[in-house]
Amino acid sequence: MASQENQDSDPDLVTGVPASEFDKTALLKGHVGDEPVVLARVGDEILAVSGACTHYSGPLGDGIVEGDTIHCPWHHARFSLRTGEALAAPAFSPLGRWKVEQRDGRVFVTDKLKAEPQPARDARNDPKRIVILGGGAAGFAAAEMLRRRGYVGQLTMLSADEDTPYDRPNLSKDYLAGTAEESWIPLRSEKYYARNNIDLQLRTNVDRIDRDAGTVVTANGQAIPFDRLLLATGAEPVRLPLPGAEQPNVFVLRSLADSRAIISATQNAKSVTVIGASFIGLEVAAALRTRGLQVHVVAPETYPLEKVLGKEFGAFIRSVHEGHGVHFHLGTTPSRIDDRTVQLSDGKSIDGDLVVLGVGVKPRIALATKAGIVTDKGILVDEFLETSVPGIFAAGDIAEWQDRAHNERRRVEHWVVAERQGQVAAENMLGMRRPFMSVPFFWSAHYDVTIRYIGYASSWDAIEIDGSIEKQDCIVAYKKGGRTVAAASINRDIGLLECEVAMGRPTEHKAA
Ligand SMILES: Cc1cc2nc3c(=O)[nH]c(=O)nc-3n(C[C@H](O)[C@H](O)[C@H](O)COP(=O)(O)OP(=O)(O)OC[C@H]3O[C@@H](n4cnc5c(N)ncnc54)[C@H](O)[C@@H]3O)c2cc1C
């Protein structure tokens, strides 16, 4: 949230700012009453929109303007400066807009404008029944986009989850640390689904897809017909085949119920052993240190996150956690779990009240494979996110898509990618033929250090560090064949946004 202090030092846009300010910058922060508002220059025009991102209130005035869009520095949501529309997740709600007047060399913000209606779309060929299989990032984003684009047909969302779609990334961060409000977690209230005529069926496990009948069949035998189907079943945590891994004090973390179960287990606990120095494993370590537990992390690698971020970044992450009192046991693996003790392959053992496994996930593609849909590491989809079976689409952690820009297949496990794929798949289920073009983006938070990452680098020839990782002021570029294929940053939000734009201008949701 933009602080009151910052807001007070920003100009009151009702009383105006000199137009000459825009000779130096394309973006100017200010306020109208209590609301943060930004002015953005687009060619000769100056436009005014709300200064707080509708996702987590990120300060849009610290983002960038590209064409007639504005990018949030925190989680890279993108909005139209003309209509306010949230063009790319993780934000869904539009920004407020204001009328701007220029006179006597000054720029004034005057009346608040009404929300812009969506442009008309020819809906005559829309499918009658769309089924979304999965109530997570991709599933929710697809349902929201279908209704946003004016789809009025039957819309059913089936989810094995017991909760309405929620903010999964928070489950290993503030929510697990006990510093998030419960109200931050649902993506929308229960009423939203009723209001938007979305038939959300929770605790509903789908067993199979009957392609001939054009139905999905639930575990209790209900057959639900579809004209278009979106598969968005996500991934499930890997459970190590270790003796003792099925004990009740051994947890994984995927769902809100999992996060609640870990929180409940920490109530009378003093120490936890986290197995796996993955992003989720380390975020769990940070959250549970914040709760005051003693934390041990066991992992085979020498530097945490080395495979994704490289040695130097890994060493820094390790030092951040050690600075907060985490004990690392690296270069070793667990061999068994005996009640409260994790035995390690190097002969040592760690005592603890609970164990959390953070050793990766595997995409839930069995339903697709069983239905004869072509799969590899994930479900193969074309650039429009359609599977090998016409009318059946896939998005999110399960989707292995064709990246047109690099002529490569990719599958990633990122929140924003899943949501944006859900949005693009929704439009394509309506026949809009939008290729999925977003540059992958994710973030990860460890205490007060947030790492943001764009692009895709399963390997690299060289790493170039601009700034200092230790001083938490850097952009680290991962290079392959002389080209930057990915970049990670700490406290260099604008630089990273600019790098993202340079890497591939995202075009999947053009401003109307
Ligand atoms: C704790 C945690 C923290 C994370 N933090 C970050 C982060 O900071 N940044 C980031 O970029 N990414 C993060 N991720 C990854 C991100 O959450 C995932 O990439 C994203 O949720 C994938 O979205 P999805 O829609 O593909 O799957 P999911 O969000 O997992 O949704 C899958 C849905 O499918 C349902 N389902 C599955 N099988 C069936 C079935 N047979 N029948 C009915 N329903 C079914 C599930 O119940 C669920 O509703 C995190 C993940 C976790 C678990």
The ligand as a Gaussian input file, in Angstrom:
#p B3LYP/6-31G(d) Opt

LIG

0 1
 C        3.080000     -22.942000      -1.417000
 C        3.315000     -22.471000      -2.822000
 C        3.917000     -21.242000      -3.038000
 C        4.148000     -20.790000      -4.342000
 N        4.735000     -19.574000      -4.521000
 C        4.905000     -19.100000      -5.777000
 C        5.480000     -17.815000      -5.988000
 O        5.859000     -17.111000      -5.053000
 N        5.609000     -17.375000      -7.267000
 C        5.218000     -18.136000      -8.319000
 O        5.352000     -17.691000      -9.454000
 N        4.678000     -19.366000      -8.152000
 C        4.506000     -19.863000      -6.905000
 N        3.959000     -21.105000      -6.714000
 C        3.558000     -21.914000      -7.893000
 C        2.133000     -21.558000      -8.339000
 O        1.264000     -21.525000      -7.240000
 C        1.662000     -22.562000      -9.371000
 O        2.528000     -22.467000     -10.488000
 C        0.229000     -22.287000      -9.796000
 O       -0.653000     -22.393000      -8.729000
 C       -0.180000     -23.247000     -10.910000
 O       -1.491000     -22.981000     -11.243000
 P       -2.422000     -24.129000     -11.869000
 O       -3.740000     -23.485000     -12.129000
 O       -1.704000     -24.804000     -12.947000
 O       -2.582000     -25.197000     -10.691000
 P       -3.141000     -25.039000      -9.234000
 O       -3.135000     -23.614000      -8.811000
 O       -2.413000     -26.023000      -8.393000
 O       -4.652000     -25.508000      -9.354000
 C       -4.982000     -26.836000      -9.683000
 C       -6.448000     -27.074000      -9.377000
 O       -6.856000     -28.298000      -9.962000
 C       -7.617000     -29.047000      -9.024000
 N       -7.541000     -30.459000      -9.415000
 C       -6.444000     -31.210000      -9.647000
 N       -6.779000     -32.450000     -10.037000
 C       -8.127000     -32.479000     -10.069000
 C       -9.096000     -33.466000     -10.389000
 N       -8.746000     -34.689000     -10.806000
 N      -10.408000     -33.152000     -10.280000
 C      -10.796000     -31.916000      -9.893000
 N       -9.916000     -30.940000      -9.586000
 C       -8.608000     -31.218000      -9.665000
 C       -6.968000     -28.695000      -7.708000
 O       -7.831000     -29.003000      -6.643000
 C       -6.769000     -27.197000      -7.898000
 O       -7.964000     -26.514000      -7.648000
 C        3.751000     -21.590000      -5.432000
 C        3.154000     -22.844000      -5.208000
 C        2.939000     -23.291000      -3.919000
 C        2.297000     -24.635000      -3.686000

